[in-house]
Amino acid sequence: MKLLRYGGAGAEKPGLLADDGTIRDLSAHVGDISGVALSDTGLEQLRAIDPDSLAVVDGSPRLGPCVGSIGKYLCIGLNYSDHAAEAGLPIPEHPILFMKANSAIVGPNDDVVMPRRSTKTDWEIELGVVIGTKAKYVSEGEALNHVAGYCIVNDVTERHFQFDLTGQWTKGKSCDTFGPTGPWLVTRDEVPDPHALSMYLDVNGQRMQTGNTAKMIFNVAQIISHLSQLFTLHPGDVISTGTPPGVGMGFRPDPVYLKAGDVMELGIDGLGQQRQLVRADD
């Protein structure tokens, strides 16, 4: 299934993408794409619904973040061997973890707003993992059973805030609109191997990132198992699993960063596409 949320920001309704490409309204069956709806039982109940019995949503509504009421937005840094090489940094011994503030989360096609005093706003396409059932002290062998599904994340980053303002990476990761998520959550049964997905990101029609999840240093199961040893993962938590090479700061001799009016377009095999216009904050 491809589950989504549509409508105005803060007032999204649950829906699914039918095989014919139409959005179908799930409001009569579930309050939101969140919490218990993401459990195996909840997903089976939604899977049992005949899409033809659901009302078609007219027009082309705004798509919101594909998960509602996200508890934790967890991000893994330097998780692609070719990106670590691009950044000139050593391969980490354990997953590097930082958090993205929930106030950064927006829909997949919402504008990305560069904050005031931004000089180095950058892009990062990533595979997002959505937790479906509580995970605590789980083994790598058990880990994927706790996944509800997968989605696209653009881990937008202000590099000056990240590296030059003294403190954690979170400073450069959590600006408003820096977490486009979606367009939909693709349930894990439709993603047989999350480590064989090609991905790309374009800026103004120019290919910047080309990668494949096969290049992950720590795979999805390893990440979930590792994090679950540190704290409990809850339904609706999102893990952004790192980016391939081609980010703006990696360009040599001169890095390339976003400016107002730029357009980012990005996609991952089977998970859809995103498109964001970049604009300056008022």
Secondary structure, 3 states (H helix, E strand, C coil): CEEEEECCCCCCEEEEECCCCCEEECCCCCCCCCHHHHCHHHHHHHHCCCHHHCCECCCCCCECCCCCCCCCEEEEECCEHHHHHHHCCCCCCCCEEEECCHHHEECCCCCEEECCCCCCEECCEEEEEEECCCECCCCHHHHHHHEEEEEEEECCEEHHHHHHCCCCCHHHHCCCCCEEECCCEEEHHHCCCCCCCEEEEEECCEEEEEEEHHHECCCHHHHHHHHHHHCCECCCCEEECCCCCCCHHHCCCCCCCCCCCCEEEEEECCCEEEEEEEEECC
